[in-house]
Amino acid sequence: MVARSLVRWSAAWVRGLAVAAVPAWAWSAIAGLPEPPTPRDLPQAWFSVNDDMFGDAILDTDDFRTGNANGGLCIGRLVIAGDYSVLTHRLDPSYDNGTRSDELSLTIGARLEDLLPDGLRERSLLIAGIGTRIDGNLGGERLQNAIHRRFGFPQTSLTYDHADDSTTGLGYCYGSIDSDPWRPLAGGPGMIVQLDGEAMASLLGEFQESVGITMALVGGQGSAWIGCNYQWNGGQWASATAAVVAEHEAGPWLTVGLAKRDSLFISAGIDLKTHGISGSVGCALDAAPPPVGAALDVQAPAVVYTQQELEYFPGGGALGVQVRGVVWSDHGDGPIAADWACEWMLDYHFGTDQDYQWQGNRVDVDQALAGLEPECSVRPGGGALLLQPFVDGGAGARFERVKVTSAGAHRFDQATAGAMVVQGGGGVRMRVCALADMRDPHWYNLVWIGYGYDFWHPLERAQVSAGADRADYLCPGMGGHYLLGMTMAW
C-alpha cells in the first residue's frame, strides 16, 4: 500500500514538474498552496475570505466547499501559506440530511526562480514545498451556523464523517510565466497573458493538478483579469465529503477578478461542468511595485482613474460590486470628482431578496446593469469633510430563482426566470479630503463610505405555482445598501 502510494505520489510530482516547466497563472483552487491572489507578483502578505455566496446567487447551493479562508506570507525566498475550509455534502435541500468535514492545510516552501535561465527569471514564479493537511471536526459547523444566524439562513445539522481527526503530509510545486516582462510607461496599463500550473500530492494518496491561462490588464495600481483553468482531482481522500467536494471542483473553470495593488481584491469563478462556484474578497499587502519603463521618445499616456465600490444589502446578506469612470468632470479627469461630474457605471449584485417570505422557500437574485451616474461635491463649512450626493440610472438583466430550503414543508418547487430590468436610485458618499488634497490626494482621501437607495422594475413578471396556489416573482422593488469604495489609477 505504501509502495503504491509512493509510486502515484511520484507520478503526480512528475506531472507537476512538467506543468511547472511551462509555468502559468490563473485563478487556482488547490487549498493551501501559495498562489498569487492577483496577476501581480506574489505579495508579502495576503488574506482572503471565500464563499460560494460571494460568487453568485442563482447557482449558489450553499454546499460543497461552502466557505474557506486562506492567506500567506512571503519572507525573502521563504513562502508560508494556509487554508481553512468547511466542506459539506447535503443530500436534499434541507440542512439536516448529509455529511460534513473540515479541512486545514498548511504549507511552507521556497521560491526557486533563481534556478531558471536569465530570459525567464524576471517574468516567472516557481515555488516548491511541503506541508500538512488535517481533516475532521475543526469547528466548521459552529462557524457556519453563526454566519447563518447573522444573515437569517437555516441552521445546519449535518453529520461529521469521522469522530477523530486525520493528518497527512503533502508536497507541492507551483509555476507561472508572463507573456512579457511588464514594462509600462508611467501611468500606462499593459495587457499580458499569464500561464500557470500547479500540483499537490499527499502521503494519504490525494492528487490535485491544475493548468490555466489568464488575460490580465495591469496598471499602475489596478488589475483586472479573465481566465480559464482545468483542474484534476483524484486518489484517496481523507473523508467521503472531501471526495465529493473534489469531484465537484474538478473540470474547467472560468474566472474573473479585479484588484488594487497593496489593497483589496475580489474574484469569482464557476466550474463550467458542475456549476460549482466560488468567490473571494481579500487584501494583498506590500506587493512588488510595477516596473516602469523609460519614456524615451514616447509620450506617457494620461492616467485613467476608476472608482471601485462594494455594496452590502442588509437583511439577506446580498452583496454587490460597482465600477465607475469619468465621462465628464468640470475639473478634468482627476482622482476625485470636483464640483460636478458624470460617470459611466457597471453594477452587479446578487443575494437573497427579502421581499418574498414563503414557507420553505427563498428567492435569490442576480442582476447586472450599465448606466450613468451624475454626482456633485459639497464641502459643509469649507472643511475637510467631502459629501458627494449622486443619482444613477441604468438598464440590464435580472434573474430570480425560487429555491427550496426545506425538503418537507415548502410552498413552491424550484423555479427560475429572467427579464430585462431598469433601475434608478441615489445616495450620498462621504470621504475626508481637504481642498488642497483634491489633485494630489493621500491614500486615505481615496477611500469612502456611503449609503444608496435603489428602485428596480423588471419589464416582465414571472409566476410560480403549486396546484391552485400561485404567486408572482420578478416583481418591482426597492431597497437600500451600504457602500465602501476606493479610487484606483490605471
BELLINJO-V454544 format. One record per backbone hydrogen bond with DSSP energy under -0.5 kcal/mol. NH is the residue of the N-H (numbers start at 1). CO is the residue of the C=O. E is the energy in kcal/mol with one decimal. If there is no record, write none. Layout:
nh={NH:NH}
co={CO:CO}
e={E:E}
This chain:
nh={5:6:7:8:9:10:11:12:13:14:15:16:17:18:19:20:21:22:22:23:24:31:33:35:44:45:46:47:48:49:50:51:52:54:55:56:64:66:66:67:68:69:70:71:72:73:74:75:75:76:78:79:80:81:82:83:84:85:86:87:87:88:89:91:92:98:99:100:101:102:103:104:105:106:107:108:109:110:111:112:115:116:120:121:122:123:124:125:127:128:129:130:131:132:133:134:135:136:138:143:144:145:146:147:148:149:150:151:152:153:157:159:161:166:168:170:171:172:173:174:175:176:177:178:179:182:184:188:189:190:192:192:194:195:196:196:197:197:198:199:200:201:202:203:205:207:208:209:210:211:212:213:214:215:216:216:217:218:218:219:219:221:222:223:224:225:226:227:228:229:230:231:232:234:236:237:243:244:245:246:247:248:249:250:251:253:254:255:256:257:258:259:260:261:263:265:266:267:268:269:270:271:272:272:273:275:278:279:280:281:282:283:284:285:293:298:306:307:308:308:309:310:311:312:313:314:316:317:318:319:320:321:322:323:324:325:326:327:328:330:332:334:336:341:342:343:344:345:346:347:348:349:350:351:352:353:354:356:357:358:361:362:364:364:365:366:367:368:369:370:371:372:373:374:375:376:377:378:380:382:383:386:387:387:388:390:391:392:393:394:395:396:397:398:399:400:401:402:403:403:405:405:406:410:411:415:417:419:421:422:423:424:425:426:427:428:429:430:431:433:433:437:438:445:446:446:447:448:449:450:451:452:453:454:455:456:457:459:462:464:466:469:470:471:473:477:479:481:482:483:484:485:486:487:488:490}
co={1:2:3:4:5:6:7:8:9:10:11:12:13:14:15:16:17:18:19:20:175:29:30:33:285:285:72:283:70:281:68:279:66:51:52:52:88:64:86:86:50:84:48:82:46:80:44:73:78:74:75:109:73:107:71:105:69:103:67:85:101:64:99:97:97:96:89:159:87:136:85:134:83:132:81:130:79:128:77:126:112:113:117:117:118:120:121:176:174:110:172:108:170:106:168:104:166:102:136:139:140:141:142:143:144:145:146:147:148:148:95:98:100:135:133:131:201:129:199:127:197:125:195:123:193:180:291:185:187:218:190:216:214:177:24:212:24:175:210:173:208:171:206:169:202:234:200:232:198:230:196:228:194:226:192:214:224:190:216:217:222:489:489:259:217:257:215:255:213:253:211:251:209:207:205:235:239:240:241:242:243:244:245:246:231:229:270:227:268:225:266:223:264:221:260:282:258:280:256:278:254:276:252:270:252:271:269:51:267:49:265:47:263:45:184:295:488:324:306:486:322:484:320:482:318:312:314:313:313:350:311:348:309:346:307:344:305:342:342:340:329:332:438:375:328:373:325:371:323:369:321:367:319:365:316:363:352:353:355:356:358:403:362:401:351:399:349:397:347:395:345:393:343:391:341:389:339:387:378:379:380:431:378:385:429:427:374:425:372:423:370:421:368:419:366:417:364:415:362:401:360:403:360:408:359:402:400:398:396:457:394:455:392:453:390:451:388:449:386:384:431:434:435:442:442:443:444:485:430:483:428:481:426:479:424:477:422:420:473:471:469:466:468:464:462:456:454:452:312:450:310:448:308:446:306:304}
e={-2.2:-2.4:-2.3:-2.4:-2.8:-2.5:-2.2:-2.2:-1.8:-2.2:-2.3:-2.7:-3.0:-2.1:-2.2:-2.7:-1.6:-0.6:-1.3:-0.9:-2.7:-0.8:-1.7:-1.8:-1.2:-1.4:-1.9:-2.1:-2.7:-2.6:-3.5:-2.0:-1.0:-1.2:-1.0:-1.1:-1.2:-2.2:-1.0:-1.0:-2.7:-2.2:-2.1:-1.9:-2.1:-2.7:-2.6:-0.5:-2.8:-0.7:-2.1:-2.6:-2.8:-2.0:-2.2:-2.4:-2.8:-3.0:-2.9:-0.6:-2.6:-2.1:-2.6:-2.8:-0.6:-0.7:-1.9:-1.9:-2.3:-2.7:-2.5:-2.7:-2.9:-2.6:-2.8:-2.9:-2.9:-2.4:-2.7:-3.6:-2.0:-2.0:-1.5:-1.8:-0.8:-1.3:-1.0:-2.1:-2.8:-1.6:-2.1:-2.2:-2.1:-2.6:-2.4:-3.1:-2.6:-2.2:-1.0:-1.9:-2.8:-2.5:-1.9:-2.0:-2.5:-2.4:-1.7:-1.8:-0.9:-2.4:-3.2:-2.2:-2.0:-2.7:-1.9:-2.1:-2.5:-2.4:-1.9:-3.0:-2.5:-2.4:-1.8:-2.4:-2.1:-0.7:-0.7:-2.6:-0.5:-2.9:-0.5:-2.6:-3.0:-2.1:-2.3:-2.0:-0.8:-2.1:-2.2:-2.2:-2.9:-2.3:-2.1:-2.6:-0.9:-2.5:-2.6:-2.3:-2.2:-1.9:-2.0:-2.6:-2.8:-2.7:-2.8:-0.5:-3.0:-3.0:-0.6:-0.5:-3.6:-1.6:-1.6:-2.0:-2.1:-2.0:-2.0:-2.4:-2.5:-1.9:-3.0:-2.1:-3.2:-2.7:-1.7:-0.5:-1.8:-1.9:-2.4:-2.3:-2.0:-2.1:-2.0:-0.8:-2.6:-3.3:-2.4:-2.9:-2.3:-1.9:-2.6:-2.7:-2.4:-3.5:-1.3:-2.2:-2.7:-1.9:-2.3:-2.9:-2.1:-3.6:-2.3:-0.7:-0.6:-2.3:-2.0:-1.1:-3.1:-2.1:-2.6:-2.7:-2.7:-3.0:-3.0:-2.4:-2.5:-2.7:-0.5:-2.7:-2.3:-3.1:-2.7:-2.1:-2.7:-0.7:-0.6:-0.6:-1.0:-2.6:-1.8:-2.8:-2.5:-2.5:-2.1:-1.3:-0.6:-3.0:-2.0:-2.0:-1.5:-0.7:-0.5:-2.2:-2.9:-2.1:-2.4:-2.3:-2.6:-2.6:-2.3:-2.3:-3.0:-1.9:-0.7:-2.9:-0.7:-1.1:-0.6:-0.5:-2.0:-1.7:-0.5:-2.3:-3.2:-2.4:-2.4:-2.2:-2.5:-2.2:-2.2:-1.9:-2.7:-0.7:-2.6:-2.0:-1.6:-3.4:-0.6:-2.2:-1.4:-3.0:-3.0:-0.6:-2.8:-2.3:-2.0:-2.3:-1.9:-2.4:-2.2:-2.4:-2.3:-2.7:-3.1:-2.7:-2.4:-3.2:-3.4:-0.7:-2.5:-0.5:-1.0:-1.1:-2.9:-1.4:-2.2:-2.2:-2.2:-1.5:-2.5:-2.3:-2.1:-2.0:-2.1:-2.2:-1.4:-3.2:-2.2:-3.7:-0.7:-1.7:-1.3:-1.0:-0.6:-1.2:-0.8:-2.1:-2.0:-1.6:-2.1:-2.7:-2.8:-2.8:-3.1:-2.3:-2.5:-3.2:-2.6:-2.6:-2.7:-1.6:-0.6:-2.1:-2.7:-2.0:-1.9:-2.4:-2.6:-2.4:-1.9:-2.2:-2.4:-1.9:-2.9:-2.5}
